[in-house]
Amino acid sequence: MTAKSSTPPLRKLVSSKWRIAAICLAIVIFSQVTFLSILLRDNVNLKNDIDFARSSYSNLQQNYSSLQNDYDELSNTSTCLKDNYTSLNSEYQNLATNYSNLLEDFQSLNSSYHSLQLDYANLQNIYSDLQNNYSPLRTSYQSLQNNYSDLNNSYSSLQSSHSLLQSDYNNLQSSYNSSSSNYLTLQSQFNAYIQAYLQLRDQVNIHSTHPTQSEKSLVTPSDPSVVSTMRQVTGGWSNQSDWNECWTDEKKLYDWVANNIKYAKDPSYPSLPLNPSWGMDWSLDNWQFPNETLRTKQGDCEDQALLLLSLIRAYTSQRYPAYCIVKTGHAAVFFPVEGDKICILDPTMRYTTNDGGPSHNLDAKDTRQEVSNWLNYVGGVELVKCIFSDSFYKTFSGTEDFITWSYQ
């Protein structure tokens, strides 16, 4: 029952839709027809408009060509004008610069002109003053001209006198040159004489003037007679590492000097002055060379000390120090030993630093003690003045100064 009652309304609904669709289709067809009629009408108008537009376009195209030509001409003209403007502007800048320079030059010239005007005025005044002074100057000039003539005459006279004087001068110059040559010859001879005299003075005074540095040359360990005597007495130091041999041989040298050189006082001996015109002195303290003492076999304390020192220095080949020690009025020999000790040999006073034994073998003792022993033995409290050898010389202010030096 239900199915049968629902079928008629569905058919009715489908029929209504077809009607609506037909109506819509009719409306669309009508609209298209109407639109086509309008388009046909408008097409005629549009064609007329197109023809007019084509005609206008042709005219515009002609006008455009004409305008394009005008534009090109104007563009060229503008380019030329720009170039001209640039050139004119550059010329303007140059002219402006030249104008500024000319203006500065003008101002400078104007200033110079005013300055020249002032200078001209001053010169004008000076010129006026010179004109005023010209007459007195002219008068003075005439006076000077007259004086010049007089002076010229005097000059001629002086010129003649000068020629005479020049001749005399040349003669004197020749005499002077000859005298100068003679003087140089005499001076050379005089210098040679002075040099020879000084050498002679040194050779003479080395024996008589004391104390001096030249006393070193009185110690001659290389003298042949000294070396020969040393070899005769000791035979030389055969083993230089054997110090007992050295001590024994040095005692032999001491004994030989003490026993073979006779003590003799010095005779008077000349002492040459620095200036020969001062006269010659005489000395009673004459120090001999060792070879002189060997030849004469006599000498005082200094001569025996110099000989003994030369023999010891020859024996040790001058490798070990030994010195002549000089106190007031006396001289001896000593050599330093390690440990601030010394050994003193005094052949004149028969004194040695020894071990105290019956043979009196040489020994070394403390410097202060031994110097005191020696000074007490020889007598007096005289001061140590100097020490020297063939290569050394030193002076002292006194005994204590010597002992201080020995301990250094």
BELZI-V412973 format. One record per residue. N is the residue number from 1. RES is the residue in one letter. OMEGA is omega in degrees with one decimal (999 if undefined). D_CENTER is the distance of its C-alpha to the mean C-alpha in Angstrom with 2 decimals. Layout:
n:N res:RES omega:OMEGA d_center:D_CENTER
n:N res:RES omega:OMEGA d_center:D_CENTER
//
This chain:
n:1 res:M omega:-177.2 d_center:146.82
n:2 res:T omega:-176.7 d_center:143.29
n:3 res:A omega:-179.6 d_center:142.16
n:4 res:K omega:-176.3 d_center:144.88
n:5 res:S omega:-176.7 d_center:144.41
n:6 res:S omega:-173.8 d_center:140.59
n:7 res:T omega:-176.7 d_center:141.02
n:8 res:P omega:-180.0 d_center:142.38
n:9 res:P omega:-179.1 d_center:139.48
n:10 res:L omega:179.1 d_center:136.86
n:11 res:R omega:-179.2 d_center:138.66
n:12 res:K omega:-178.5 d_center:138.90
n:13 res:L omega:-179.7 d_center:135.13
n:14 res:V omega:179.3 d_center:134.34
n:15 res:S omega:179.5 d_center:136.72
n:16 res:S omega:-178.8 d_center:134.97
n:17 res:K omega:179.6 d_center:131.53
n:18 res:W omega:178.3 d_center:132.86
n:19 res:R omega:-179.4 d_center:134.26
n:20 res:I omega:-179.1 d_center:131.02
n:21 res:A omega:179.8 d_center:129.22
n:22 res:A omega:178.5 d_center:131.77
n:23 res:I omega:-178.5 d_center:131.40
n:24 res:C omega:-178.8 d_center:127.61
n:25 res:L omega:179.2 d_center:127.92
n:26 res:A omega:-180.0 d_center:130.27
n:27 res:I omega:-179.0 d_center:127.94
n:28 res:V omega:-179.5 d_center:125.04
n:29 res:I omega:179.2 d_center:127.12
n:30 res:F omega:-178.2 d_center:128.24
n:31 res:S omega:-178.7 d_center:124.69
n:32 res:Q omega:-179.7 d_center:123.57
n:33 res:V omega:-179.6 d_center:126.44
n:34 res:T omega:-178.1 d_center:125.73
n:35 res:F omega:179.3 d_center:121.99
n:36 res:L omega:178.8 d_center:122.82
n:37 res:S omega:178.3 d_center:125.09
n:38 res:I omega:-178.1 d_center:122.39
n:39 res:L omega:179.8 d_center:119.84
n:40 res:L omega:179.9 d_center:122.25
n:41 res:R omega:-178.8 d_center:122.66
n:42 res:D omega:-177.7 d_center:118.97
n:43 res:N omega:178.2 d_center:118.20
n:44 res:V omega:179.3 d_center:120.12
n:45 res:N omega:-178.4 d_center:118.14
n:46 res:L omega:179.7 d_center:114.88
n:47 res:K omega:177.4 d_center:115.66
n:48 res:N omega:-179.4 d_center:116.25
n:49 res:D omega:-178.3 d_center:112.97
n:50 res:I omega:178.6 d_center:111.16
n:51 res:D omega:178.7 d_center:112.55
n:52 res:F omega:-179.7 d_center:111.49
n:53 res:A omega:178.8 d_center:108.05
n:54 res:R omega:178.0 d_center:107.77
n:55 res:S omega:-179.9 d_center:108.74
n:56 res:S omega:-179.4 d_center:106.22
n:57 res:Y omega:178.7 d_center:103.52
n:58 res:S omega:178.5 d_center:104.18
n:59 res:N omega:-179.5 d_center:103.88
n:60 res:L omega:-179.5 d_center:100.69
n:61 res:Q omega:176.7 d_center:99.27
n:62 res:Q omega:178.9 d_center:99.95
n:63 res:N omega:-178.9 d_center:98.47
n:64 res:Y omega:179.1 d_center:95.40
n:65 res:S omega:179.3 d_center:94.89
n:66 res:S omega:179.1 d_center:95.20
n:67 res:L omega:179.4 d_center:92.78
n:68 res:Q omega:177.4 d_center:90.33
n:69 res:N omega:178.8 d_center:90.35
n:70 res:D omega:-179.2 d_center:89.86
n:71 res:Y omega:-179.6 d_center:87.00
n:72 res:D omega:178.5 d_center:85.26
n:73 res:E omega:179.6 d_center:85.64
n:74 res:L omega:179.8 d_center:84.36
n:75 res:S omega:177.3 d_center:81.42
n:76 res:N omega:179.5 d_center:80.48
n:77 res:T omega:-179.9 d_center:80.97
n:78 res:S omega:179.0 d_center:78.76
n:79 res:T omega:178.2 d_center:75.98
n:80 res:C omega:-179.5 d_center:76.17
n:81 res:L omega:178.6 d_center:76.16
n:82 res:K omega:178.7 d_center:73.09
n:83 res:D omega:179.1 d_center:71.23
n:84 res:N omega:-179.6 d_center:72.36
n:85 res:Y omega:-180.0 d_center:71.28
n:86 res:T omega:179.4 d_center:67.78
n:87 res:S omega:-179.9 d_center:67.43
n:88 res:L omega:-179.6 d_center:68.86
n:89 res:N omega:177.8 d_center:66.59
n:90 res:S omega:178.5 d_center:63.45
n:91 res:E omega:178.6 d_center:64.71
n:92 res:Y omega:179.5 d_center:65.37
n:93 res:Q omega:178.0 d_center:61.81
n:94 res:N omega:179.4 d_center:60.47
n:95 res:L omega:179.5 d_center:62.90
n:96 res:A omega:178.2 d_center:61.89
n:97 res:T omega:179.0 d_center:58.18
n:98 res:N omega:179.2 d_center:59.07
n:99 res:Y omega:179.5 d_center:61.24
n:100 res:S omega:179.2 d_center:58.46
n:101 res:N omega:178.9 d_center:56.10
n:102 res:L omega:179.4 d_center:58.85
n:103 res:L omega:177.7 d_center:59.58
n:104 res:E omega:178.4 d_center:55.95
n:105 res:D omega:179.3 d_center:55.97
n:106 res:F omega:179.9 d_center:59.26
n:107 res:Q omega:178.4 d_center:58.02
n:108 res:S omega:179.0 d_center:54.93
n:109 res:L omega:179.2 d_center:57.15
n:110 res:N omega:177.5 d_center:59.60
n:111 res:S omega:178.5 d_center:56.92
n:112 res:S omega:179.9 d_center:55.73
n:113 res:Y omega:178.6 d_center:59.34
n:114 res:H omega:178.4 d_center:59.88
n:115 res:S omega:178.2 d_center:56.71
n:116 res:L omega:177.0 d_center:57.89
n:117 res:Q omega:178.8 d_center:61.24
n:118 res:L omega:178.9 d_center:59.68
n:119 res:D omega:179.5 d_center:57.62
n:120 res:Y omega:178.5 d_center:60.76
n:121 res:A omega:178.3 d_center:62.63
n:122 res:N omega:178.5 d_center:59.94
n:123 res:L omega:178.0 d_center:59.90
n:124 res:Q omega:178.3 d_center:63.65
n:125 res:N omega:178.9 d_center:63.53
n:126 res:I omega:179.2 d_center:60.97
n:127 res:Y omega:178.4 d_center:63.12
n:128 res:S omega:178.4 d_center:66.10
n:129 res:D omega:179.1 d_center:64.25
n:130 res:L omega:177.0 d_center:63.13
n:131 res:Q omega:178.2 d_center:66.71
n:132 res:N omega:-178.5 d_center:67.82
n:133 res:N omega:-174.1 d_center:65.23
n:134 res:Y omega:-177.5 d_center:65.90
n:135 res:S omega:176.5 d_center:68.88
n:136 res:P omega:179.6 d_center:67.21
n:137 res:L omega:178.6 d_center:64.20
n:138 res:R omega:178.2 d_center:66.60
n:139 res:T omega:178.9 d_center:68.15
n:140 res:S omega:179.0 d_center:64.79
n:141 res:Y omega:178.6 d_center:63.86
n:142 res:Q omega:178.8 d_center:67.02
n:143 res:S omega:178.6 d_center:66.25
n:144 res:L omega:178.5 d_center:62.73
n:145 res:Q omega:178.0 d_center:64.19
n:146 res:N omega:179.3 d_center:66.46
n:147 res:N omega:179.1 d_center:63.63
n:148 res:Y omega:179.0 d_center:61.59
n:149 res:S omega:178.5 d_center:64.46
n:150 res:D omega:-179.3 d_center:64.61
n:151 res:L omega:179.2 d_center:60.87
n:152 res:N omega:176.2 d_center:61.02
n:153 res:N omega:178.2 d_center:63.70
n:154 res:S omega:179.2 d_center:61.63
n:155 res:Y omega:178.4 d_center:58.65
n:156 res:S omega:178.3 d_center:60.80
n:157 res:S omega:178.9 d_center:61.86
n:158 res:L omega:178.7 d_center:58.29
n:159 res:Q omega:178.5 d_center:57.29
n:160 res:S omega:178.0 d_center:59.95
n:161 res:S omega:179.9 d_center:58.81
n:162 res:H omega:178.7 d_center:55.19
n:163 res:S omega:178.2 d_center:56.30
n:164 res:L omega:179.5 d_center:58.02
n:165 res:L omega:179.5 d_center:55.03
n:166 res:Q omega:177.7 d_center:52.70
n:167 res:S omega:177.8 d_center:55.01
n:168 res:D omega:-179.7 d_center:54.96
n:169 res:Y omega:178.9 d_center:51.15
n:170 res:N omega:177.8 d_center:50.88
n:171 res:N omega:179.1 d_center:53.23
n:172 res:L omega:179.7 d_center:51.20
n:173 res:Q omega:178.1 d_center:47.94
n:174 res:S omega:178.0 d_center:49.55
n:175 res:S omega:179.9 d_center:50.74
n:176 res:Y omega:179.2 d_center:47.33
n:177 res:N omega:178.4 d_center:45.63
n:178 res:S omega:179.0 d_center:48.28
n:179 res:S omega:179.6 d_center:47.83
n:180 res:S omega:177.5 d_center:44.05
n:181 res:S omega:177.6 d_center:44.45
n:182 res:N omega:-179.9 d_center:46.91
n:183 res:Y omega:179.6 d_center:44.62
n:184 res:L omega:177.4 d_center:41.72
n:185 res:T omega:178.8 d_center:44.21
n:186 res:L omega:179.6 d_center:45.49
n:187 res:Q omega:177.6 d_center:42.01
n:188 res:S omega:178.8 d_center:41.12
n:189 res:Q omega:179.3 d_center:44.44
n:190 res:F omega:178.1 d_center:43.92
n:191 res:N omega:177.8 d_center:40.45
n:192 res:A omega:177.9 d_center:42.03
n:193 res:Y omega:179.3 d_center:44.87
n:194 res:I omega:179.8 d_center:42.57
n:195 res:Q omega:179.1 d_center:40.61
n:196 res:A omega:178.8 d_center:43.92
n:197 res:Y omega:-179.7 d_center:45.31
n:198 res:L omega:176.5 d_center:42.36
n:199 res:Q omega:177.0 d_center:42.73
n:200 res:L omega:179.3 d_center:46.45
n:201 res:R omega:178.6 d_center:45.88
n:202 res:D omega:-179.5 d_center:43.70
n:203 res:Q omega:179.9 d_center:46.38
n:204 res:V omega:-172.9 d_center:49.13
n:205 res:N omega:176.8 d_center:47.53
n:206 res:I omega:179.7 d_center:46.34
n:207 res:H omega:-167.6 d_center:50.02
n:208 res:S omega:-176.9 d_center:50.63
n:209 res:T omega:-175.0 d_center:47.54
n:210 res:H omega:-7.7 d_center:46.75
n:211 res:P omega:175.9 d_center:44.69
n:212 res:T omega:177.6 d_center:41.58
n:213 res:Q omega:-176.2 d_center:38.94
n:214 res:S omega:179.8 d_center:40.88
n:215 res:E omega:177.3 d_center:43.65
n:216 res:K omega:-177.5 d_center:41.79
n:217 res:S omega:176.8 d_center:42.96
n:218 res:L omega:175.4 d_center:46.55
n:219 res:V omega:-169.8 d_center:46.32
n:220 res:T omega:-179.5 d_center:47.10
n:221 res:P omega:-178.7 d_center:47.74
n:222 res:S omega:-179.7 d_center:47.35
n:223 res:D omega:-176.9 d_center:49.92
n:224 res:P omega:-178.9 d_center:52.81
n:225 res:S omega:177.7 d_center:55.52
n:226 res:V omega:-179.4 d_center:53.84
n:227 res:V omega:-179.0 d_center:53.51
n:228 res:S omega:179.2 d_center:57.09
n:229 res:T omega:179.5 d_center:58.50
n:230 res:M omega:-178.8 d_center:56.68
n:231 res:R omega:178.3 d_center:58.23
n:232 res:Q omega:-175.6 d_center:61.67
n:233 res:V omega:-171.4 d_center:61.64
n:234 res:T omega:-172.4 d_center:60.16
n:235 res:G omega:-179.4 d_center:60.04
n:236 res:G omega:-178.2 d_center:56.42
n:237 res:W omega:-172.9 d_center:55.14
n:238 res:S omega:-179.7 d_center:56.87
n:239 res:N omega:-171.6 d_center:55.83
n:240 res:Q omega:170.6 d_center:52.44
n:241 res:S omega:-179.1 d_center:53.03
n:242 res:D omega:-177.2 d_center:56.15
n:243 res:W omega:175.5 d_center:55.15
n:244 res:N omega:176.0 d_center:58.79
n:245 res:E omega:-179.3 d_center:58.76
n:246 res:C omega:-179.5 d_center:55.60
n:247 res:W omega:-179.3 d_center:57.21
n:248 res:T omega:-178.5 d_center:60.44
n:249 res:D omega:177.6 d_center:58.86
n:250 res:E omega:174.5 d_center:56.72
n:251 res:K omega:176.9 d_center:60.01
n:252 res:K omega:179.0 d_center:61.56
n:253 res:L omega:177.7 d_center:58.78
n:254 res:Y omega:-178.6 d_center:59.30
n:255 res:D omega:-178.7 d_center:63.07
n:256 res:W omega:179.5 d_center:62.80
n:257 res:V omega:-176.7 d_center:60.72
n:258 res:A omega:-174.3 d_center:63.01
n:259 res:N omega:-174.1 d_center:66.15
n:260 res:N omega:179.5 d_center:65.21
n:261 res:I omega:-178.8 d_center:63.11
n:262 res:K omega:177.8 d_center:65.28
n:263 res:Y omega:178.1 d_center:63.95
n:264 res:A omega:177.0 d_center:63.79
n:265 res:K omega:-179.4 d_center:62.43
n:266 res:D omega:170.9 d_center:59.86
n:267 res:P omega:175.4 d_center:61.24
n:268 res:S omega:-176.3 d_center:59.72
n:269 res:Y omega:-176.3 d_center:56.53
n:270 res:P omega:174.4 d_center:54.67
n:271 res:S omega:-175.4 d_center:51.26
n:272 res:L omega:179.1 d_center:49.47
n:273 res:P omega:176.9 d_center:47.69
n:274 res:L omega:178.1 d_center:44.25
n:275 res:N omega:-176.4 d_center:46.07
n:276 res:P omega:-178.6 d_center:49.22
n:277 res:S omega:-178.3 d_center:51.04
n:278 res:W omega:-178.3 d_center:51.05
n:279 res:G omega:-174.2 d_center:53.65
n:280 res:M omega:174.3 d_center:53.78
n:281 res:D omega:178.0 d_center:54.15
n:282 res:W omega:-177.5 d_center:56.13
n:283 res:S omega:176.6 d_center:55.22
n:284 res:L omega:179.9 d_center:57.60
n:285 res:D omega:-173.8 d_center:54.90
n:286 res:N omega:179.1 d_center:54.33
n:287 res:W omega:-177.0 d_center:52.30
n:288 res:Q omega:167.1 d_center:53.26
n:289 res:F omega:179.4 d_center:51.50
n:290 res:P omega:-179.8 d_center:53.14
n:291 res:N omega:174.5 d_center:54.71
n:292 res:E omega:178.9 d_center:56.38
n:293 res:T omega:177.7 d_center:57.80
n:294 res:L omega:-177.5 d_center:59.05
n:295 res:R omega:-176.1 d_center:60.66
n:296 res:T omega:-178.7 d_center:62.40
n:297 res:K omega:175.3 d_center:63.06
n:298 res:Q omega:179.9 d_center:62.53
n:299 res:G omega:-180.0 d_center:59.88
n:300 res:D omega:-172.8 d_center:59.20
n:301 res:C omega:180.0 d_center:57.29
n:302 res:E omega:-178.1 d_center:53.78
n:303 res:D omega:179.8 d_center:54.96
n:304 res:Q omega:178.4 d_center:56.62
n:305 res:A omega:178.8 d_center:53.62
n:306 res:L omega:179.2 d_center:51.24
n:307 res:L omega:-179.1 d_center:53.67
n:308 res:L omega:179.1 d_center:54.17
n:309 res:L omega:179.9 d_center:50.41
n:310 res:S omega:178.5 d_center:49.86
n:311 res:L omega:179.9 d_center:52.76
n:312 res:I omega:179.6 d_center:51.43
n:313 res:R omega:176.6 d_center:47.89
n:314 res:A omega:-178.5 d_center:49.53
n:315 res:Y omega:-178.6 d_center:51.76
n:316 res:T omega:-178.7 d_center:48.89
n:317 res:S omega:174.8 d_center:46.76
n:318 res:Q omega:-179.3 d_center:44.17
n:319 res:R omega:-177.0 d_center:43.32
n:320 res:Y omega:-174.9 d_center:44.53
n:321 res:P omega:171.3 d_center:43.67
n:322 res:A omega:-170.8 d_center:46.30
n:323 res:Y omega:166.4 d_center:45.99
n:324 res:C omega:179.6 d_center:47.93
n:325 res:I omega:-173.8 d_center:48.53
n:326 res:V omega:170.4 d_center:49.29
n:327 res:K omega:-177.7 d_center:51.19
n:328 res:T omega:174.8 d_center:52.86
n:329 res:G omega:-177.7 d_center:55.16
n:330 res:H omega:179.2 d_center:55.02
n:331 res:A omega:177.5 d_center:52.97
n:332 res:A omega:-179.8 d_center:53.43
n:333 res:V omega:171.6 d_center:51.63
n:334 res:F omega:170.5 d_center:50.39
n:335 res:F omega:-177.3 d_center:48.57
n:336 res:P omega:177.9 d_center:47.29
n:337 res:V omega:-178.4 d_center:49.00
n:338 res:E omega:178.6 d_center:48.04
n:339 res:G omega:178.6 d_center:49.07
n:340 res:D omega:178.8 d_center:47.97
n:341 res:K omega:175.7 d_center:50.66
n:342 res:I omega:173.1 d_center:50.96
n:343 res:C omega:-177.6 d_center:53.51
n:344 res:I omega:177.3 d_center:54.31
n:345 res:L omega:-177.1 d_center:56.12
n:346 res:D omega:-174.6 d_center:57.65
n:347 res:P omega:-179.2 d_center:59.94
n:348 res:T omega:-178.4 d_center:61.04
n:349 res:M omega:-179.3 d_center:62.29
n:350 res:R omega:-178.0 d_center:63.44
n:351 res:Y omega:172.3 d_center:61.36
n:352 res:T omega:169.0 d_center:59.82
n:353 res:T omega:-172.5 d_center:58.63
n:354 res:N omega:-176.1 d_center:61.48
n:355 res:D omega:179.0 d_center:63.47
n:356 res:G omega:-180.0 d_center:66.43
n:357 res:G omega:-178.3 d_center:68.74
n:358 res:P omega:179.1 d_center:71.04
n:359 res:S omega:-178.1 d_center:68.62
n:360 res:H omega:176.6 d_center:65.74
n:361 res:N omega:-178.0 d_center:63.40
n:362 res:L omega:179.9 d_center:59.72
n:363 res:D omega:177.4 d_center:58.27
n:364 res:A omega:-179.5 d_center:55.25
n:365 res:K omega:-179.9 d_center:55.48
n:366 res:D omega:-173.5 d_center:53.36
n:367 res:T omega:-177.0 d_center:51.01
n:368 res:R omega:-179.2 d_center:52.24
n:369 res:Q omega:-174.2 d_center:55.88
n:370 res:E omega:176.5 d_center:55.61
n:371 res:V omega:178.1 d_center:53.76
n:372 res:S omega:178.3 d_center:56.46
n:373 res:N omega:-178.0 d_center:59.19
n:374 res:W omega:-179.2 d_center:57.85
n:375 res:L omega:178.4 d_center:57.45
n:376 res:N omega:-178.6 d_center:60.96
n:377 res:Y omega:-177.0 d_center:62.38
n:378 res:V omega:176.2 d_center:61.00
n:379 res:G omega:178.0 d_center:62.02
n:380 res:G omega:-179.9 d_center:60.32
n:381 res:V omega:-177.7 d_center:57.45
n:382 res:E omega:-175.0 d_center:54.82
n:383 res:L omega:171.8 d_center:51.17
n:384 res:V omega:-174.9 d_center:48.86
n:385 res:K omega:-177.9 d_center:46.41
n:386 res:C omega:169.4 d_center:44.18
n:387 res:I omega:178.1 d_center:44.02
n:388 res:F omega:170.4 d_center:42.66
n:389 res:S omega:-179.4 d_center:42.98
n:390 res:D omega:-177.6 d_center:41.83
n:391 res:S omega:-175.1 d_center:38.25
n:392 res:F omega:176.7 d_center:38.07
n:393 res:Y omega:178.4 d_center:38.70
n:394 res:K omega:177.3 d_center:38.80
n:395 res:T omega:-178.9 d_center:40.64
n:396 res:F omega:177.7 d_center:42.31
n:397 res:S omega:179.4 d_center:43.70
n:398 res:G omega:-176.6 d_center:46.93
n:399 res:T omega:-178.4 d_center:48.76
n:400 res:E omega:177.0 d_center:47.61
n:401 res:D omega:178.1 d_center:43.94
n:402 res:F omega:-178.4 d_center:44.66
n:403 res:I omega:177.9 d_center:46.50
n:404 res:T omega:177.8 d_center:43.71
n:405 res:W omega:-177.1 d_center:41.24
n:406 res:S omega:-177.6 d_center:43.76
n:407 res:Y omega:-177.8 d_center:44.01
n:408 res:Q omega:999 d_center:40.27
//
